[in-house]
Amino acid sequence: MPSWRRAEAWILLMYTGMRAGELCQLLPADFRFDADIPHLKVRKTDDSGKATKSVKNKTSVRDVPLHPDLITLGLRAFVERCAKRHSGERLFGCFRLGGPGKFTDGITQFSRRYLQALKLHAPGRANHVWRHTFVDRLRKVGCPDEEIGALVGHSAGTMTSKYGGAFPLSRKRDALLKLSFGFDVVNVLGGPFWCKQPKF
């Protein structure tokens, strides 16, 4: 199957605004496809509560809704296949993890080579550009910073933001559904997933 583990991993960064280090540590168990709002969990622990990963700070721990395009492109089939073949292993195990604070080493090296091959490489143009693009696109469709911050794991930095519990997943989903890149991503990638030709 075409591999989500190389350039296709960028699609997940592009639709979630995740940090590359968060993506590289994802486990199949971090996905909740059957929830009322399908989402993934950026977290430090596994389902048993055991610390298995690292996050940048407390606000990095969050639930991120899954954009319908990701489902259309076959993300669920990819995650379930990985869970069946490599239970308990990282979803993107092909990207080598560096030491603490350097979990993006493998994907950064891949991205640099890939962009160089396409003659698109430039200083500062790396995985984080997807995060900047995600934020920029949501701002352009009128999403307030508090909604964007809740999606990407940024603190609002105010006392009020600390009250009332977690930011509602439904509101994050509604914000995410406004996301537009100015072209039909699914069609550019060859159309919807079907069982004999998964996109991921």
N, C-alpha and C positions, 0 to 999 in steps of 0.2 A: 504494500500500500504506500502511496506517497507519504513522506515522513513529516509529521508535525514536529519532528525533533531537529529540524534544520531551519531553513528560511520560513517555513510555515509557522514556526513558533512566534514569528513577528505578528501574525494575524491575531493571536491571543493578546499580545502586548497592545496592539493597535485598538482592540475593542474593549480593553479593561483598564488601561492606564496603569497597569502594574509596573513595579520596578522589576528589572531583569532578574535581580537576585531573588525576588519573591517567586517569579515564574520558575526559575531553575530548581527551587525546593519543593514545588507542588507534588503532592501525592494523589493517586486516583481517589483516595478516600476524602480528599478536600472538596470534591464536587457533589452537589446536591441537585441532580437532574429532576427528581420526582417531587421536589418541594413545590408549594404553591407558586413561588417565584424561583425558577431555577437559578442557582448561584454557585460560586466557589468561595471557599474560606481561605483567607490569608491569616495564618495562625502559627503559634509557636509549638502547639501540641498536636498529638494525634487524637483519635476518638477516645482513647483510654485516659487521656489527660497527661500522657508522657511527653515531656519536652523533646521534640525531634528537630526543630528548625530554629532559625534566628530571624528576627524582624528588626527593622530600624528603630522603632520606638512604639509606645503604647497605642498611638493612633493608627499605626500600620496594621494592627489586628482588626480585621473587618470582613464583612461579607460583600462580595461583588456580584451583582446580577449578571447573568449570561445573556448577551444580546442575541435575539432570534437568529441573526445571520450565522452565529457560531454553531447553533443547533442545525441550521439548514446545511451548513458545510460539513457536518459529520463529526462534530466534537465529541458527542456522547459515544458514538461507535468507537472512536479512537481511545477514549478514556477506559471504556469497558474492555476493550481488547488488551490494553496495557495491564489492567487489573487482573485479567485472566492469565496472561502470560508471565507477568512479573509482579506478583502480588507483594505489596509493601515497598516496592522500589519507586524511586522518583520518576515522574512522568517524562521528564527531559534528562534522563540519566546520561545521554550522549554528550551533554555539556559538562565538562569537568568543573567541579567546585574548587575554588581556591581556599585559602585559610579563612579564619574569621574576618568578616568585613570585606571579603573578596570573592563572594559567591558568583560573581558575574564573569570570572576569568574565561571560562570556556566559551560562553555565548559571545563575549566581546571579541575574542580572537576569531571566532567563526564569522561574525558580522563584518569585521574589518576585511577579512579575505574576500568575502562575498561582495561587499561594496566595491572593493578594489577591482575585482573581476568585471563588475558592471560599469566601472569608471565613474562611480558615484561617491567614492570615498572623499572625505574632506575632514580637516581637524575639527573635533567636537561632534562629528556626525556618527553616532553610535546608537546603541539600543535605547538610550534615554530619549532620543528624538521622538520615539513613539509616545512617550508619556507627555512630552511637551505638545505634540500634535493633538492628542486626546483632549487635553485641557483647553487648547486653543479652539478646537472645533466645538466643544460644549459652550464655551464663552460666546462664540459667534451665533449660536442659536438661542442665547438668552438665559442660560443656566446660571444661577447665582453661585458665588464662590463657595457657599456653605454646602451646596449639593455636590459641586465638583470635588471639594475637599473630602467629603464623605466617601466618594467613589475611589479616590486615589490615596486616601490615608493621610491627609494633611489635617493638622489641628487648626480650628478656627482661631485659637489663641485668645478667646474671651471667656469670662467666667460663665456667661449665659450658656455657652456651648457645652459646658460640663454638666449642666442640669438636664434631667428628663430621660436619661438612658440612651441606648444606642439609636443612631439615626435610622429612621424607618427604611426597611429594604424596599418597600413599595415606592417610596419617594425616590430612592436611588434608581430603581427600575424606570420610573417615569422620566427621569432626567436622561438616563442612558438611551431611551428610545428616541430621543431628539437628535442623537448623534448622527452626523452626516459628513461623509468625506467628499461629497460632490460628484460621486460616480457610483454605479452599481457594483459593489465589491463582489457579490456572489457571482454575477455573470462574468465579470473579468476573470474570476478564478475557475471558470468552466461550468458554472451552474450548480444546482443543488446536489447534495450527496445522494447516491443510490448504492445499494448494498454491494454491487459488484465493482464499483469504482469510487471508493471513499476518497474524500479530498484530504483527509488528515491521516 
